[in-house]
Amino acid sequence: MSATTASGFPGHDPYRLGGSHGHGGHGHGHSATGHGEGGQASKLVTVAYGFWIFLLSDIIIFATFFAGYAVLSHETAGGPTGSELFDLNRVGIQTFLLLTSSFTCGLGSLATYRRDMAWTQIWLFATGLLGAAFLFLEVQEFVQMVEEGAGPSRSAFLSAFYAVVGCHGLHVSAGLLWLGTMMAQLFFKGFRPDIERRLLCFNLFWHALDIVWIAVFTIVYLLGANQ
């Protein structure tokens, strides 16, 4: 007596990829193609996956900067230390601005999902405004430190500090340019699939910058202020 599978059809394997569902076990099944019954992943999924790989490579770059800072954080060459330079109140405001921009960025993503042009643009604009305010405070900090004689050439510690924080600031600047471009494209071209994919990548990029900033805030500023 032949065995009966869970599908109720003799000799039929319901879990075989690409298999035929013919009755009575007479269907001509095909070997697995590697894509499963559902076919290939959508363009949105593959683009997001590829961009995640890019972000991981970017995080590796930041990791090398953090490693260099950890080694050089006490090499002040008789110059000012973090506890003498860092204004944690200003850095706290920067952290609030950037984390809030991540929240508004998420709201913009939800508005995009609803195809709500007005609210998408409003939340993206709010994200850019908060990011610009964050960047303004960072530039203000750099200018003030240089005026006090604490430029990047003063000590190895300060060189590492400007490298880590400046690298993050450059990423924020690039993100703001990207954001402005996406707002213009969205306004003139609407919710096209390619624009939605770019918006998804921007959202991933902006949230990744927030994660990196938490590390900057903790490793550079909080630990540095207690030197």
N, C-alpha and C positions, 0 to 999 in steps of 0.2 A: 504494500500500500504506500503510495507516494505521500511525502510530507506536505502539509498545508501551512502556508506562511500566515503572518498576522493580517495580511491584506485579504485573506479569504480565497486567494487564487493559488492553486497548486504550482509550486515551482517558481513563484514570483517573489522577488526580493524587493520590498518597498523602500529599502534604504540604499539601493544601488543608484549611483549618480548617472544621470543620462539614460536610465533604463526605460524601456517601453512599458506601458501600462495595459498591454493587450490582455484580453480575457482568456482564461483557460490555459495560461502558460504558453500560448503560441505567439506572443509578441516578440518582435526581434529587438532585443535590447542592444544598446551601444555602450562601449567602454567609456569610463569617466574622462571628461575633457579637462578637468581642473577647475571648471567654473561652477560646478554644481547645477542643481535644477534651476536656480534663480538667474543664471547667466552672469555676465561680467558686472563688476561694480559700476555705479554711475560715475560720470565725469566729476561730479561734485565730491564724491568720496575719494576718488583717486587724487584729485588736486589737493584736497585737505590733507591726505596722507603724505603726499610729497612735500607739502609745506611744513608739516610736522618734522620731517627729516631735516629740512633746512633750519628750523628753529632749534633742533637738537645740536646741529653743528654750531649755531650761533651761541648757544649756552656753553658749549665747550670752550669757545673763545673767551667768554666771560669767566669761566672757571680758571683759565690760565692767568687772567688779570687778578682774580682773587688770590690765587696762589702766590703771585708775585707780591701783592700787597701784604699778605700774611708774613712773608719773609722780610720785607723792608719796612714794616710798620713802626719798628723801634729805631730805625736808622735815621735819626733826626739831625745828626751832625751839629749838635748844639743849637739847632734852630727850634722854632715853636713846635709843640706837639698838638695832637688832636684835641686834647682837653683845653688848650689855649685858643684854638681856632674855631672849633665847631660850635655853632649856635643851634642847639637841639630844638628850640622853639620854631625857628625857621624851617628846619628839616622836618619837624612834625607837620607843619603846614604843607610842605611839599608832598609828604606822604599822604595826607588827607586829600589833596588835590588829585594826585595820580590815582589813588584807589577809587575816588569818586568818579573820575573819568572812565575807569573800567566798568563801573556800574552803568553809567550813561551809554557806554559803548554796547553793553549787553541789552539795554532797552532799545537801542537802535537796531540791533539784530532781530529783536522780537517784532519791531515795527516793519522791518524788511520782510519777515516771514508773513506778515499780514498784508503785504503790498500797500502799506500806508506811506505814501511819499512824504506828506507833510511832517509826520512824526519821525520818520527816518531821518530827514534832513535836520529837524530840530535837535534830536539826540546826538547826531553826528557833529553838529555845530557845537553843542555843549561839550562834547568830548574834546574837540579841538581847542575850545576856549580854556578848559581846565588844563589841558596839556601845555598850552602856551603860557599860562600862569605859572605852572610848575617850572618850565624852562626859563622863564624870566627870573624867578628866584634863584635858580641854579647859576645863571650867568651873573647875577648880582653878587652871589657868594664868591664866585671866582674873581670878579673885579675887585671886591673888597679885600680878599686875601692877597692879591698881587700888589695892591696899593700899600698893604702893610708889610711888604717885603717877603711874603710867603708864596713866591711863585714856584713853578715846577722845578726850577733849577736850584732851589735853595737847599734841598736835601733829597735823599733817596725816598724817604717817606712821602714827601710832597709830590715827587715824580710819580710814585705809585698811586697816590690819591687822585691826582688829576687824570691819570690814565684810566682808572676804574670808573670814576664818576663822569669824566668827559666822554668815555665810550658809550655809557648809558645815555648821556645827553644827546650825543649824535644820533643814536637810535630813535630817541623821542623826536628829534628834528626831522629825521627821515619819515617817521610815522605821520607827523603833521603834514608834510608835503604830500604823502600818499593819501591821507584823509581828504585834503582839499581837492586832489585830483578825482577821487572817487565821488565826492559830492557833486562835482561838475558833471562827471559822466552820468551819474544817476539822474541828475536834473534834465540833461539833454537827451539821454537815450532810454531812460526808464529802467524797469526791472528785467533787463535781459539776463539770460542764464550766465553769460560770461561775466557780467558785472556782479551778479550775486556771488559767483565763485571768488571774485576779487575781494568783495566785502567780507566773505568768510575768512579769507586769508588775512585781511587786515585785522579782523577781530582776534584771531589767534595771535598775531604779532603783538597787538596792543596788550592783551592779557599777559603774554610772556614778558613784556617789559615791566609789568607790575610785579610779577614774581621775582624778576631780577632785582628790582628796586628794593623789595623787602630784604633781600640778601645784602644789598648795598647799605641800607639803613641799619641793619643789625651789625654786620661785620665791620663796616667802615666807620659809621658815625657813633653808634652806641658803644661799641668796644673801644673806639678811638677816643671818645670823650672821657673814658675812665682810665686812660693811660697815666 
